[in-house]
Amino acid sequence: MKPCVKSLVLELLVAKNGIPLQVREAIAACELFGISENNVRVTLARLTIEALLEGAGRGSYQLGPQAKDISTQLFGWRSVEQHLRSWDGSYLMVACNALGRSDRNILRQRERSLHMMGFAELDKDLYVRPNNVEPDVESLRRRLIDLGLEPAALVFQATGFEDTQVQRIQGLWNGELLNDSYRRNCQQLESWTLRAEQLRLDAAARESFILGREAIRQIVFDPLLPEPLVDVALRTELFACTKRFVDQGHQIWRTFLQQPLRLN
């Protein structure tokens, strides 16, 4: 799927590691994905108005004062495992039954925030996950609100489930499917890395962006389940593999942007 100009420009700035992005570089990069020069220029102007970008000299941009949250999203996946702790067998619950469902945008934002934190729906408007993320319930509540959950939602810890209830809860996630995805995606990234030098630079830049973005998305939306629900070692290896791949991708993009660029 073709990336939008906004995400591509912001991720290019991350790849450049603090060095401003020139307009001609943004145009050349977007051209790899069939994005027009006019679209790029319009988006750069809009992002500047929104203060997500700011000028950094003639014909160049850097992250603006309103880009703090965006920067957190772009970098936050690297430290996701730091939010984990040992599982004591209890569960975290979110009750949304008192919240409205008429506003589709709010509902979509609510469901996305719960999905990003690995919650699954146990019963209508009642969500659950193992209690192995964030230091405490209050920290989890703040994190969910930051992600878009309404403050009126009830967030609490629960224990004492019967064996049949525990089986039902743990059956909400397919651990084997997750393990297979960890193994398969890590192999895909490593296989691409082995043949990267055989690719043209423009092809390597384009493919590394697409593959890296998908790998990061898997990390961001991974439920971060504990043992024995998933193979934690496999997940850890995928996260490490993704970090290596993205770092290599950033180097490829820096090399691509440093070459003499020819614009139509």
N, C-alpha and C positions, 0 to 999 in steps of 0.2 A: 504494500500500500504506500502511495506517495506521501511523504511527510509534508506537514504544513510549513510555511515559511517561518512562522514564529518559532516552532520547536527546533527547526534546523539552525536558525540563526543563533538561538540561545545555546544550543549544544556546541556549535562551532566556537562560541566565546569560551565555553568550558574547555574545549580542546586546545584553544590557543593559550590557556593557562595565564590569563591576566593581560595578554597583549591585545590591544584594540583590533577589531575586525574592520577591514576596509570594505567599502561598498562593492568594489570590483571583486573582492574575494567572495562576498555573499552571493553576488550574481553568478559567478563561475560555479560555486558549490551548488546553488539551486538549479543551475542549468543541467547538472547531472541527473536530476530527477524530473526534467521537463517542465520546470517552473519558469515563467517568463520574467524578463528583467523588470517590466512594469509592475508585476505582482510583488517582486522583491522591494522595489523602491517605495511602493505604497505601504507595505508592511513595516518597513524601517521607520517611515514617517509616523505611522500609527503607534508603534511601540515607543517612539520618542515622546509623543504626546501623552502616552500612558505612564511615562517615566520608568518604563522597563528598560529602556536604553537611554543613553545620553551621548552627546557628541564628544569625541576624543581627538579633536583635530580635524583638519580638512578631509572630508570623505571617509571618516572612520567612526566607529561606535564602540562603546563599552557598556557593561551592565549599569543600569540606572538605579536611583534610590528606592524604587518600588519593586526591585527584583529580588529582594531578600527571600521571600517565600519561594520564588522560582528557583533560586540558587539552592535552597534547602532540598527541594524536590530533585534537582539535577545531581546533587552530591549525596543526599541522604541514604540512598540505597547501599552505599559502601559500608555504612555503619549499622545496618539493620540488625545484625546479630548481637550488637551491644545492648539491644533492648530485651534480650532473652535472659531467662533465669531458670533454675531447676524447677521441675514440675512437682508439686506436692500432692497431685491427684484431685485437686479442687478445680472448679470451673468458673469462668467469668461469664456473666449474663448481662444482656441489654434488653430491657422491656420497652417496646415502642407502641404498646396498645393505646396509650393515651394521646399519641401524636396523630395529627391529621394525615390523610392520604389523598386529598383532593388536588394539592399542588404538585404536579408531576416533577417539576424541577427540584423542589425540596425533597420529594420522595427519592428521586434518582441520586441526589447528593447524599442522602442518608444511607441508602443501600450501598453506594460506592464506598463510603467511609467504613462501614461494617465489613465489607468485602476486603478492603485493603488491610484491615486488622485481623483477618482470618476468621471472622464470625460466620457461622452457618445458622440457618433458620430452623429451630427445633419445633416450634409451633408458630401459628400465625402471630407475627409481630414480636416473637420472643427468640432471641439470638444467643448463641453459646459458643464458647471456645475454651480449650484448656488454659488454665491459669499459669502460663509460663512467659508472659510478656509484661513489660513495664514493672517498676518496683512495687507498685501498689494500685489499688482500685482508683484512687484519686488521680494518679498519673495517667492511667488508662483513660479515664473520663476526659481529662484535658486534651489528650492526644486525639480522641474521637471527635471532640468538639472542633479542634483545629482542622480536622479532615472534613468537617461538614455535618456532623451529627448535631441535632438540636439539643440545647442544654436541658430541656425538659425530660429527655429520655432517662430512664432509671438504669444505672450501671451498678452491679453488685457482684459479690462472690457467693458461690453456692457449693455446698458439700452435702454428703449424706444420701446420695442417689442410690437406689437399689440396683442390683446387678443388671436387670433387664433395661433399666433406664440408661445405665452407663453404656451398655452395648448399643442402644439406640443413638445415643449422643455420638459415640465414636464412629458409628456407621455413617455419619453425615459427611465424612471425608473418605476419599478413596486413597489410602496410603500407598498401595501398590502402583496405582496410576501416577501418583506424585513421584515415587521412586523411579519409575520408568522415565518420566520426563526429566528428572535430574540427570540420570545416566545418559539419555539420548541427547539432550541439549549440550551437555559438556563434551560429548564425543563430536558433535557437530562443530562446536567452536574450535576444538583442537584440530579437527580435520581441515577446517578452513585455514587455520594458522599455518599448517604445514604446506599448503599450496599458495599462500598469499604472494610469495615472491614471484610466482609465475604469471601473476595477473598484471595487466596494465594498471598504472597508478590510478586513473580515473575509475576503473572498475573496482579496484581494491577499496578505494574511498567509499564508493557507493555501497558495495556489499557489506563492508565493515560497519557502516552506519546502520543499515537495515538489520543485520544480525545482532549488533550490539544493542540496538533499541529493543528488540524482542527479548533478549536475554535480561535486560534491566527490567522490563515489564514483568517478566516471570518472577524476579526477585521482589519487586514492589508488591505484587499481588499474591505472593506465596503465603499460605496460612501460618507458616512457622510453627508447625506442630512438633511436639516433643516425641522422644522414644516412649513407647514402642509403636506409636501411630505411623511414624515414618522412619526411614534410615537417615538419621541426622548427619552421619559422616558423608553420605552421598550429597546431601544438600550443601554441606560446608564446602565440599570439593567443587560443586557447581558455582557457588558464590566466588570462590577463589579463582576459578577458571574464567568467570565473567570479568573479574577485575583485571586479570592479565589481558584478556581480549580487548576490553575497552581501552586500556592503556596503550596497547599496540595500535588500535584504531585511531586514537588521538594523534599518535605519532605519524600515522599514514596521512591523516588530514593536515597536519602541520606541514608535512613534506609537499602535499598537493597544493596547499595555499602559498607555499614559498616559490613554486615554479613560476616562470613568466606566464601570465594569464592573457589569453586572447579573447576579447569580447567581440561579439557580432555587432 
